[in-house]
Amino acid sequence: MSTSFPQPDPEGASRDLIERASRGDALAVDSLIERHLPGLRAFIRIKAGELVRGQESCSDLVQSVCREVLEGAGRFDYRGEAAFRQWLFTTALRKIVARQRHHCAEKRDVRRERIVSPVESASRDRALLDAYTGLHTPSRLAAAREEVERVEGAIARLPEEYREVICLSRLMGLGHAEIAAQLGRSEGAVRVLLHRALARLSRLLEAPLA
């Protein structure tokens, strides 16, 4: 079974697009965002957790992140698409943490709130599933929505450190050295952690449904 997300080629964006984005061209920045939307949605859905997802729509969070990135485009040093991707996902993580703190401070009971549908729009299901490609083997003729829920359910059952390393590696696209710096571990330890995380996820996904 493959264990890699399809990562955008860092050189995939044309030089002209990057140059225009570096000058704060909103259309160019929007085009860069569009390239990474499926992965961004997947990242937000995984990192938001039950508390945030029980209170608000992940689609609203995605839109908020994209809006913030567009508004701050003129202040970003465009060193390539990989750097842009990391900026986009870091912005998302910062916003998620802020929302988690907000909801914790208000001590809301998620069980009493409106539960947002696991998948807000059928039109996004296929893109989300594509973002998870490599972490699952599509079962027969299962609908995209069922597959998204199955993959996310398996990811939710992973230990926190496993979810973290998978997000950093397969969604944010960071290398072992960058992940090691963020987690305060050696590169060797990160390789082992990622291997174990993907192996555990694979077993969960291959287990028969209850």
C-alpha positions in Angstrom: 0.0 0.0 0.0 1.3 3.4 -0.9 2.0 5.7 2.1 2.6 9.1 0.4 0.3 12.0 -0.2 0.6 13.4 -3.7 2.8 16.5 -2.9 2.7 19.5 -5.1 5.9 20.0 -7.0 7.8 22.9 -5.4 8.7 24.1 -8.9 5.2 23.5 -10.2 4.1 27.1 -9.9 5.4 29.2 -12.8 8.0 31.7 -12.1 5.6 34.4 -13.3 3.0 33.3 -10.8 5.5 33.4 -7.9 6.8 36.7 -9.0 3.4 38.3 -9.2 2.4 36.8 -5.8 5.6 38.3 -4.3 4.3 41.7 -5.4 1.1 41.1 -3.6 -1.0 40.3 -6.7 -4.2 39.0 -5.2 -5.1 36.8 -8.2 -1.7 35.1 -8.2 -1.9 34.5 -4.4 -5.4 33.1 -4.9 -4.1 30.8 -7.6 -1.5 29.5 -5.2 -4.1 29.0 -2.5 -6.3 27.0 -4.9 -3.5 24.6 -5.6 -3.3 23.6 -1.9 -7.0 23.8 -0.9 -7.7 20.0 -0.7 -4.7 19.5 1.6 -5.6 22.6 3.6 -9.1 21.3 4.2 -7.8 17.9 5.2 -5.3 19.5 7.6 -7.9 21.7 9.2 -10.4 18.8 9.6 -7.7 16.7 11.3 -6.2 19.4 13.5 -9.5 21.1 14.6 -10.5 18.3 16.8 -13.9 17.5 18.3 -14.2 20.8 20.3 -13.8 23.1 17.3 -15.6 20.9 14.8 -18.6 20.7 17.2 -18.8 24.5 17.3 -18.2 25.7 13.8 -17.8 24.7 10.2 -14.4 23.6 8.9 -15.4 25.4 5.7 -15.6 28.7 7.6 -12.1 28.1 9.0 -10.7 27.4 5.6 -12.2 30.6 4.2 -10.9 32.5 7.2 -7.4 31.2 6.7 -7.5 32.0 2.9 -8.8 35.5 3.6 -6.0 36.1 6.2 -3.3 34.9 3.7 -4.7 37.1 0.9 -4.7 40.1 3.2 -1.1 39.4 4.3 0.2 38.6 0.9 2.2 41.8 0.6 4.2 41.0 3.7 5.2 37.5 2.7 8.6 36.7 1.3 7.9 34.3 -1.6 10.8 31.8 -1.7 8.9 29.3 -3.7 5.7 27.2 -3.5 6.9 25.0 -0.7 7.5 28.0 1.5 4.1 29.4 0.6 2.5 26.0 1.5 4.1 26.1 4.9 2.9 29.6 5.5 -0.6 28.7 4.5 -0.7 25.7 6.9 1.0 27.5 9.7 -1.6 30.2 9.4 -4.3 27.5 9.7 -2.7 25.9 12.7 -2.5 29.3 14.5 -6.1 30.0 13.8 -7.2 26.5 15.0 -5.3 27.0 18.3 -6.9 30.3 18.8 -10.4 28.8 18.2 -9.6 26.0 20.6 -8.6 28.4 23.3 -11.7 30.5 22.7 -14.1 27.6 23.0 -12.3 26.2 26.1 -12.5 29.5 27.8 -16.2 29.6 27.3 -16.4 26.1 28.6 -19.0 25.1 26.1 -20.4 21.5 26.1 -19.9 20.2 22.6 -22.7 17.7 23.1 -25.2 20.5 23.4 -24.1 22.4 20.4 -25.2 21.9 16.8 -23.0 19.2 15.4 -21.6 20.2 12.1 -21.8 17.6 9.4 -18.5 15.7 9.0 -18.5 16.6 5.3 -20.1 20.0 4.6 -20.5 19.6 0.9 -20.6 16.6 -1.4 -18.6 18.7 -4.0 -15.7 18.7 -1.5 -15.7 15.0 -0.8 -13.7 14.0 -3.9 -11.0 16.7 -3.3 -10.7 15.7 0.4 -10.4 12.1 -0.5 -7.7 13.0 -3.0 -5.8 14.8 -0.2 -5.9 11.6 1.8 -4.7 9.4 -1.1 -1.9 7.2 0.0 -3.3 6.8 3.5 -6.0 4.4 2.3 -7.0 1.9 -0.3 -10.4 2.8 -1.7 -12.9 0.1 -0.9 -14.8 -1.3 -3.9 -17.4 1.2 -4.9 -17.7 3.1 -1.6 -18.9 6.7 -2.0 -16.4 9.4 -1.5 -18.2 10.7 1.6 -18.0 7.3 3.3 -14.3 7.0 2.4 -13.6 10.5 3.8 -15.3 9.6 7.1 -13.5 6.3 7.2 -10.1 7.8 6.8 -10.7 10.6 9.2 -12.2 8.2 11.8 -9.0 6.1 11.6 -6.8 9.1 11.9 -8.8 10.3 15.0 -8.0 6.9 16.7 -4.2 7.5 16.3 -2.2 8.7 19.3 -1.6 12.5 19.2 2.1 12.2 18.2 1.2 10.0 15.3 -1.4 12.4 14.0 1.0 15.3 14.4 3.9 13.6 12.4 1.5 12.6 9.7 0.1 16.1 9.4 3.6 17.6 9.3 4.9 15.2 6.8 2.1 14.2 4.5 -0.1 17.4 4.6 2.3 20.2 5.3 5.0 18.5 3.2 7.8 19.1 5.7 11.0 17.1 5.4 12.4 15.0 8.3 14.9 17.7 9.3 12.1 20.3 9.5 9.8 18.0 11.5 12.7 17.1 13.8 13.2 20.8 14.5 9.5 21.4 15.3 9.1 18.3 17.5 12.5 18.6 19.2 13.6 15.1 18.1 16.4 13.7 16.0 15.8 13.0 12.3 16.2 9.3 13.0 13.5 9.5 15.7 11.2 11.3 13.3 11.7 8.6 10.6 10.8 5.9 13.1 7.8 7.8 14.4 6.5 8.4 10.9 7.0 4.8 9.9 5.1 3.6 13.0 2.3 6.2 12.5 1.7 5.2 8.9 1.9 1.5 9.8 -0.7 1.9 12.6 -3.0 3.9 10.3 -2.7 1.3 7.6 -3.8 -1.4 10.1 -6.7 0.7 11.2 -7.9 1.3 7.6 -7.5 -2.4 6.7 -9.4 -3.6 9.7 -13.0 -4.8 8.8 -15.7 -2.4 9.7 -17.7 -3.2 12.8 
